[in-house]
Amino acid sequence: MISYGSVSKRFRDGTTAVDDFSLGVPQGSLTVLAGSSGCGKTTLLRMVNRMVDPTSGRVEVDGQDVAGQDPVALRRRIGYVMQNAGLLPHRTVGQNIATVPRLNGMDRAAARRRTADMMDLVGLAPQLANRYPAQLSGGQQQRVGVARGLAADPEILLMDEPFGAVDPLVRGELQRQLVELHRQIGTTILFVTHDMDEALTLGDHIVLLQTGAQVAQQGTPKQFVSAPASDFVRTFLGLDRGQRTLHRETAADGSVLVVDPHGRPAGVLAE
Ligand SMILES: Nc1ncnc2c1ncn2[C@@H]1O[C@H](COP(=O)(O)OP(=O)(O)OP(=O)(O)O)[C@@H](O)[C@H]1O
């Protein structure tokens, strides 16, 4: 369980990135922090592993204030996946994935087995272990990033726009796999995105933020779409532009289609 209690962050130049933010992230959930650029999402995420320390307030992991904990030890038990994967370029895929388990004292043979298991889990072919990151596609690099984040079996996985830099098809595939992976392993995942479609696809709990990490609304994807709390939320969801308004249409062969506001088929209605 991650808990933010009245947390604020004011940077040296006077920018207030986070202003009195409180949230309990349920154990085992896939919680998404969503919101436009600059609203404070990354700052909040980095408070969990002490890459950023709050100016006031407390962040707790399992009831322990992180402020009293050694940042290096904390980062070894909390996985972190960032945009562009952040892989070490001069280390092979296998070495990248094994980094934290080795630092935690796992012997070489066990780390190799763990790496193979992680590669299998995220859908990477075993022979890629000997390649360098530059020899992989963007989507494969992101998978390595996820495998590396999970390799030390962390209690928490922090993900900062991890699929932002890949094309929409690969992105969709990575999103589907992440939901499946989360179902299998049950690790608490805190995921940052500015993309509401991504938030609705992934999140079992979504927290939509405005400037200064002010909570515009939090709840399940269904609650967001069926009961947006304000005009800001409606606009962010695209509900004001009818973007999520789907209609039924009967096709020539009698099947019932669901079409988007532009008349494009979104799918077939299964009654
Ligand atoms: N080290 C820093 N010094 C000063 N201001 C900062 C620093 N880091 C972030 N900020 C500012 O704090 C605010 C929140 O930044 P943050 O990166 O948390 O936002 P974000 O929601 O993650 O944005 P994005 O989606 O663009 O990454 C922004 O106004 C940003 O410019």
The ligand as an ORCA input file, in Angstrom:
! r2SCAN-3c Opt
* xyz 0 1
  N      13.409     19.928    -11.010
  C      12.438     20.824    -11.245
  N      12.619     22.141    -11.005
  C      11.626     23.039    -11.213
  N      10.401     22.730    -11.663
  C      10.162     21.436    -11.927
  C      11.149     20.423    -11.736
  N      10.612     19.222    -12.096
  C       9.355     19.485    -12.492
  N       9.067     20.813    -12.385
  C       7.808     21.481    -12.696
  O       6.795     20.923    -11.888
  C       5.575     20.793    -12.611
  C       5.141     19.342    -12.619
  O       6.079     18.574    -13.353
  P       5.892     17.006    -13.609
  O       7.059     16.535    -14.409
  O       5.626     16.334    -12.322
  O       4.569     16.994    -14.473
  P       3.921     15.834    -15.349
  O       2.475     15.884    -15.063
  O       4.620     14.553    -15.106
  O       4.201     16.335    -16.819
  P       4.581     15.507    -18.171
  O       3.378     14.699    -18.521
  O       4.852     16.603    -19.153
  O       5.787     14.683    -17.840
  C       5.849     21.372    -13.992
  O       5.427     22.718    -13.994
  C       7.348     21.265    -14.123
  O       7.852     22.259    -14.980
*
